[in-house]
């Protein structure tokens, strides 16, 4: 065999594994069907601005090991995620906090806000939520649900909230403080100069082939390596033998505008169902940019179909049950390791992926 590992996918999971393997004198071949490395965290410079090609990627973690690990590869700035939600011509702070409640009801104290929410919950009288709508109202009341949950959620999932299971929203973050920081994590920031540089450093010791589809060259590629690290769709790896897992996909519309500031914030959610996109990202604000032009991206959720890029696993009961069948097949493999969102069929943030990759490295290369 020419390589110790064939790594399918150059996103965070595959790249971390390649970096750690090459440090231990293993030979790695990394392939990616896209024309660039980095998977969904790929960033590209446009007009001097680092553009997040596949949606906003804001790094956050409370895991010191993960934070120290990623900081080997880039310097992170002090960006704090403070998205705003637009409903018609009304602007609300996210997550739901005292600024949100003051704008919605004119309340000033936490006691007033709690009383307002509790009164609406009691009025609704929902004891056993049967769907997502009832679950949300039972948690935050009618007003917040209507303006800040309903439209956005229906766009995101492609179904009315009355047809979505209640467990999708186990809890809704409600803060009775005037704090617009979206994440509670100890560490947060954006790498100065974008994410692609991180992946470049991780893959510097590996052979990389782009525009290379594993499934088109499967027989040849598998003969080149002792083991496979697979970060694509696990159901596709097994030729959908038990059926197709469901995903949600995204469509992005990016444009350069001849102005220095379009919306005044990196992320603005559009909560009305009638607006077809869920959010607009203005990339320069991630790095406090002062460029004369700006770049914005509208993000449209779409129903995933074969051949499209899968972004979000549909982790409902039906799909999780189906995934367990594929997981049993994976457990029988001696020479294949599955990783990442698609390989493990689970929604991960970046810090989760790093932790999972380091766990895999420990098991495969250290223990």
Protein Blocks (a to p, Z undefined) as FASTA:
>chain_A
ZZfbdcehjbfklmmmmmmmmmnopacddddfbfbehijmlccdeehiacdfeopadddd
fbfklmmmmmmmoccdfbdcdddddehjaccdddddfklmmmmnopabfklmmmmmmmmm
mmnopabdcbfklmmmmmnojmlmmmmmmmmmmmmnopafklpcfklmmbacddfbdcfb
fbfcfbdcddehijklmmmmmmmmpccdehiafklmmmmmmmmpmbdcdfbdfklmnoom
nopcdddddddddddddbfbfnopabdcdfbfklmbfbdcdfklmnopabfbdcdddddd
ddddehiacfbdcfbfklmmmmmmmmmmmmmpmkbccedjklnopaddfklmmmmmmmmm
mmmmmZZ
